[in-house]
Amino acid sequence: MNDIESQFKKDADRVHLFKKEKDAVRMRIMGTAPSLQASPYARHFWMQILAAPLMLFILAGPVTYAAQASGPGDLLYGIEISVVEPIEESLHVGHDSRERYHTQRLEERLDEVQDAQAEGTIDQDDQETVARNVEDHVEALVLSLAQDSEPEQKIPRLVKAKALVEAHEELLDEADVATSSDSIDDQIENVSDTFAKDKEDAVEAVADAVADIQEDALDTASTTSPAIKGQLEDIAEAIQDGDLGEALYLATETQANQLKDRYLSDKNSPDSSEE
């Protein structure tokens, strides 16, 4: 037995494969063996799990705490929006959590700008920094909403997002980097068209929106406002024409305008809890 084994080893040592032959053998082995490559999504998930304690440690640090309390023009403000927020964002998994997070950051930016303008501590460079950050959050929010399959909760979130962006546009009118609600308008139009395919759902959505508009108008004593009356007339005309998608789009536009006015007139911004 030992002689046979020894002879086998000697024969094997005399065997030399060219590179192409080695590659062919390797490909045959890999082609028949089951793939053990991990899914990139699973790898990303476990990376988040493993990195979470480190991220929480960073977020709990004194510098991070001070940065979160800073505003436009402060020394640590750049750390908040460039370092702290990306870490916070990575901890939010799922459309609902991400959409709430980005909406809250937009509300926070609005409060910071209002405070800084009241105190006279914000310059054009600071406004441009805020505008770019707002654009980033809007882009992430719209992306998440576009992938979200629940149209019922899309509308109130799109209304709030549009109101916040337009409020920022008014406050940051001197910034070279202008915020834009065009992508949000596209989403509102898409959702309105989706609802219009089901007449019953569309009628209910429009009725709810009109009721909210009238309730808000009563609360702000603006029921006789020419703008509100005109908008309600446009909605009614679209309904009479049978264009429920257009009616819902106009209703959400009106709701966004009303909410924007509340954001700008009330220092204590509307409650950030979701509708």
Backbone torsions as a table, in degrees:
resi	resn	phi	psi	omega
1	MET	NA	-43.0	-179.6
2	ASN	-65.5	-36.3	178.6
3	ASP	-64.7	-40.6	179.9
4	ILE	-65.1	-44.0	179.6
5	GLU	-63.0	-42.7	179.0
6	SER	-62.9	-41.6	179.4
7	GLN	-66.5	-36.4	179.4
8	PHE	-62.8	-44.4	179.1
9	LYS	-62.4	-40.8	179.2
10	LYS	-63.5	-42.9	178.8
11	ASP	-64.1	-39.8	-179.7
12	ALA	-65.1	-37.2	179.5
13	ASP	-64.8	-25.0	-178.5
14	ARG	-86.2	-4.2	180.0
15	VAL	-87.9	123.8	179.1
16	HIS	-127.8	122.2	179.2
17	LEU	-97.6	139.5	172.3
18	PHE	-72.3	165.5	-176.4
19	LYS	-59.0	-43.0	-179.9
20	LYS	-60.8	-38.5	179.8
21	GLU	-68.2	-39.9	176.9
22	LYS	-62.9	-42.4	179.0
23	ASP	-62.2	-38.8	-180.0
24	ALA	-64.4	-41.6	177.6
25	VAL	-63.6	-43.9	-178.7
26	ARG	-61.9	-42.8	-178.9
27	MET	-65.4	-37.0	178.3
28	ARG	-64.9	-40.7	179.8
29	ILE	-65.5	-46.9	-178.4
30	MET	-68.3	-29.4	-179.3
31	GLY	-72.9	-27.4	-178.8
32	THR	-96.7	-21.5	-179.1
33	ALA	-81.0	145.6	177.9
34	PRO	-66.1	143.4	-179.6
35	SER	-71.5	131.6	179.4
36	LEU	-110.8	11.2	-178.6
37	GLN	-71.9	130.3	-177.4
38	ALA	-75.6	147.1	175.8
39	SER	-63.2	137.6	178.0
40	PRO	-62.4	-29.4	178.8
41	TYR	-69.8	-41.0	177.6
42	ALA	-65.7	-39.6	179.6
43	ARG	-63.5	-41.8	178.4
44	HIS	-63.4	-39.6	179.9
45	PHE	-62.2	-47.5	-178.7
46	TRP	-69.5	-30.7	175.2
47	MET	-63.6	-38.7	177.4
48	GLN	-64.7	-43.2	-179.4
49	ILE	-62.6	-45.3	-177.7
50	LEU	-70.7	-31.7	-177.4
51	ALA	-84.4	-15.4	-175.1
52	ALA	-56.0	-47.0	179.0
53	PRO	-58.9	-39.9	178.8
54	LEU	-65.2	-42.0	179.6
55	MET	-63.2	-42.5	178.8
56	LEU	-64.6	-36.2	177.4
57	PHE	-63.3	-43.3	179.2
58	ILE	-64.4	-44.6	-177.2
59	LEU	-66.1	-23.8	-178.4
60	ALA	-86.6	-3.5	-177.0
61	GLY	-71.0	156.9	-178.5
62	PRO	-63.9	-35.8	179.5
63	VAL	-66.1	-41.9	178.5
64	THR	-62.4	-42.6	179.2
65	TYR	-60.9	-44.0	179.3
66	ALA	-65.9	-38.6	179.8
67	ALA	-64.5	-39.2	-179.5
68	GLN	-66.9	-23.3	179.1
69	ALA	-90.9	-1.0	-177.1
70	SER	-84.3	169.0	178.4
71	GLY	-138.1	177.8	179.7
72	PRO	-53.5	131.1	-179.3
73	GLY	97.0	-16.8	178.7
74	ASP	-80.1	154.2	-176.5
75	LEU	-61.0	-38.5	-174.5
76	LEU	-92.1	2.8	-176.0
77	TYR	-62.5	-37.6	179.0
78	GLY	-62.1	-33.8	178.5
79	ILE	-67.0	-38.9	-179.3
80	GLU	-62.2	-49.7	-172.5
81	ILE	-85.6	-20.7	-177.3
82	SER	-101.8	-23.1	-176.3
83	VAL	-118.6	-54.7	-174.3
84	VAL	-66.2	-48.5	-175.6
85	GLU	-64.3	-41.9	175.7
86	PRO	-59.0	-36.0	177.2
87	ILE	-67.4	-44.8	178.6
88	GLU	-59.9	-44.1	-177.4
89	GLU	-61.1	-37.7	-178.0
90	SER	-65.9	-18.2	-179.6
91	LEU	-87.1	-7.1	-179.5
92	HIS	-97.0	115.6	-177.9
93	VAL	-114.6	134.5	179.9
94	GLY	99.4	149.2	-176.5
95	HIS	-60.1	-46.1	-176.3
96	ASP	-58.5	-47.8	-178.5
97	SER	-65.3	-43.6	-179.4
98	ARG	-65.6	-41.6	-178.7
99	GLU	-65.6	-40.2	175.9
100	ARG	-63.4	-42.7	-177.5
101	TYR	-61.8	-50.2	-177.0
102	HIS	-67.5	-34.6	176.7
103	THR	-64.8	-42.9	178.8
104	GLN	-63.8	-36.2	178.3
105	ARG	-68.2	-36.2	176.8
106	LEU	-64.7	-39.2	177.0
107	GLU	-66.6	-40.2	179.2
108	GLU	-63.1	-43.6	178.7
109	ARG	-59.7	-41.0	-178.8
110	LEU	-62.8	-45.5	178.2
111	ASP	-61.3	-41.7	-179.0
112	GLU	-63.3	-43.3	-179.9
113	VAL	-66.1	-42.1	178.7
114	GLN	-61.4	-43.1	178.2
115	ASP	-63.9	-46.2	-177.4
116	ALA	-65.7	-37.9	178.0
117	GLN	-68.4	-37.8	177.9
118	ALA	-64.5	-33.8	-179.2
119	GLU	-90.5	-8.0	179.6
120	GLY	69.7	31.1	-175.7
121	THR	-109.2	11.6	-178.2
122	ILE	-115.9	129.7	177.6
123	ASP	-110.1	-174.9	-175.7
124	GLN	-65.2	-38.5	177.8
125	ASP	-60.6	-41.7	178.6
126	ASP	-63.8	-40.3	179.0
127	GLN	-62.6	-40.7	179.5
128	GLU	-65.9	-37.4	177.1
129	THR	-61.9	-45.9	179.2
130	VAL	-64.4	-42.9	-178.6
131	ALA	-60.7	-41.6	178.0
132	ARG	-65.0	-39.5	178.4
133	ASN	-65.2	-40.9	177.6
134	VAL	-60.8	-43.9	178.3
135	GLU	-58.8	-41.5	179.9
136	ASP	-61.8	-45.3	-178.8
137	HIS	-68.5	-38.4	178.2
138	VAL	-64.0	-43.8	179.3
139	GLU	-60.3	-44.5	179.7
140	ALA	-67.1	-38.5	-179.9
141	LEU	-65.6	-46.4	-179.6
142	VAL	-64.0	-39.3	178.3
143	LEU	-61.2	-44.0	179.9
144	SER	-66.5	-42.3	-179.9
145	LEU	-64.9	-35.5	179.6
146	ALA	-65.4	-29.7	-179.2
147	GLN	-91.5	-11.1	-178.4
148	ASP	-76.9	133.4	-175.5
149	SER	-97.5	11.3	-178.1
150	GLU	-108.8	91.7	-177.0
151	PRO	-63.7	-27.6	-178.1
152	GLU	-62.1	-36.4	-179.0
153	GLN	-93.2	-9.3	177.9
154	LYS	-66.7	-43.6	-172.6
155	ILE	-59.4	-54.4	179.8
156	PRO	-61.0	-32.9	179.7
157	ARG	-73.4	-35.9	175.9
158	LEU	-68.4	-38.4	176.6
159	VAL	-59.9	-46.8	-179.6
160	LYS	-65.5	-41.6	179.9
161	ALA	-63.0	-44.7	179.8
162	LYS	-63.6	-42.1	178.8
163	ALA	-61.0	-42.8	-179.2
164	LEU	-66.7	-43.1	-179.6
165	VAL	-63.9	-44.6	-179.3
166	GLU	-67.8	-32.2	174.9
167	ALA	-65.6	-41.9	176.2
168	HIS	-62.4	-39.5	-179.6
169	GLU	-60.0	-39.3	179.5
170	GLU	-71.1	-38.2	-178.8
171	LEU	-75.3	-30.9	-174.8
172	LEU	-106.8	34.5	-175.1
173	ASP	-66.8	-14.5	179.3
174	GLU	-93.8	-5.3	-177.6
175	ALA	-77.7	141.0	177.5
176	ASP	-69.5	-31.3	179.1
177	VAL	-93.3	96.8	-175.9
178	ALA	-82.5	139.3	174.4
179	THR	-77.6	160.2	-177.4
180	SER	-144.3	139.6	179.4
181	SER	-105.6	13.8	-177.0
182	ASP	-59.3	-43.8	-178.6
183	SER	-65.8	-33.3	177.4
184	ILE	-69.3	-41.5	178.0
185	ASP	-58.7	-40.9	178.7
186	ASP	-61.9	-41.1	179.1
187	GLN	-65.5	-41.9	179.0
188	ILE	-61.2	-42.3	179.3
189	GLU	-64.0	-41.9	179.4
190	ASN	-63.6	-44.6	-179.9
191	VAL	-65.9	-40.6	179.0
192	SER	-60.9	-43.5	178.8
193	ASP	-64.3	-36.0	178.4
194	THR	-64.1	-45.0	178.8
195	PHE	-63.4	-37.1	-175.6
196	ALA	-63.4	-19.7	179.9
197	LYS	-69.2	-24.6	176.5
198	ASP	-114.3	105.2	-172.2
199	LYS	-57.6	-42.4	-177.9
200	GLU	-63.1	-46.2	178.5
201	ASP	-63.9	-39.8	-178.7
202	ALA	-64.6	-45.2	179.4
203	VAL	-61.1	-42.8	179.5
204	GLU	-64.5	-42.5	-179.4
205	ALA	-64.7	-42.6	179.2
206	VAL	-65.9	-43.8	179.8
207	ALA	-60.7	-43.6	178.4
208	ASP	-62.4	-42.7	-178.8
209	ALA	-64.5	-44.6	179.8
210	VAL	-63.4	-40.6	177.7
211	ALA	-61.6	-41.6	178.2
212	ASP	-64.9	-39.6	178.9
213	ILE	-62.2	-46.6	-178.7
214	GLN	-66.1	-39.5	178.5
215	GLU	-63.9	-44.0	178.9
216	ASP	-64.5	-39.1	179.2
217	ALA	-63.7	-38.1	176.9
218	LEU	-64.9	-42.4	-179.3
219	ASP	-63.3	-33.9	-177.2
220	THR	-101.6	9.3	178.6
221	ALA	55.9	39.5	-178.1
222	SER	-119.0	23.3	-177.9
223	THR	-63.9	-28.7	-179.4
224	THR	-94.9	6.2	178.5
225	SER	-60.7	130.4	178.8
226	PRO	-56.5	-36.5	-179.2
227	ALA	-64.4	-47.6	-179.5
228	ILE	-64.3	-44.8	-179.6
229	LYS	-61.6	-41.2	179.5
230	GLY	-65.5	-39.8	-179.9
231	GLN	-67.5	-41.1	178.3
232	LEU	-65.4	-35.8	177.7
233	GLU	-66.2	-38.8	178.3
234	ASP	-64.6	-39.2	178.6
235	ILE	-64.6	-44.7	179.7
236	ALA	-62.4	-38.9	179.5
237	GLU	-65.2	-40.4	178.8
238	ALA	-64.6	-37.4	178.0
239	ILE	-64.8	-44.3	179.8
240	GLN	-62.4	-33.0	178.3
241	ASP	-78.3	-5.4	179.8
242	GLY	79.8	11.2	-179.9
243	ASP	-96.1	81.1	-175.7
244	LEU	-70.0	-30.3	176.8
245	GLY	-62.3	-45.5	178.2
246	GLU	-65.7	-39.6	179.2
247	ALA	-61.1	-43.6	179.8
248	LEU	-67.9	-39.1	178.5
249	TYR	-61.7	-45.9	179.6
250	LEU	-64.2	-37.5	180.0
251	ALA	-65.8	-42.8	179.4
252	THR	-67.9	-34.4	176.1
253	GLU	-61.6	-44.1	-179.7
254	THR	-65.2	-42.7	177.2
255	GLN	-60.1	-42.3	-179.9
256	ALA	-63.6	-40.1	178.8
257	ASN	-64.3	-42.3	178.4
258	GLN	-62.6	-44.2	-179.0
259	LEU	-67.5	-38.3	177.0
260	LYS	-58.5	-45.1	179.5
261	ASP	-61.3	-37.5	177.7
262	ARG	-66.4	-40.9	178.3
263	TYR	-60.7	-41.0	-175.2
264	LEU	-79.8	-28.2	-176.6
265	SER	-92.2	-22.9	-176.8
266	ASP	-110.2	113.1	-179.9
267	LYS	-60.2	-36.7	173.9
268	ASN	-83.9	90.6	-173.3
269	SER	-53.3	158.5	177.6
270	PRO	-52.7	148.8	-177.6
271	ASP	-51.6	132.0	-177.2
272	SER	-79.3	-2.1	177.7
273	SER	-67.9	149.1	-176.5
274	GLU	-76.5	148.9	176.7
275	GLU	-71.6	NA	NA
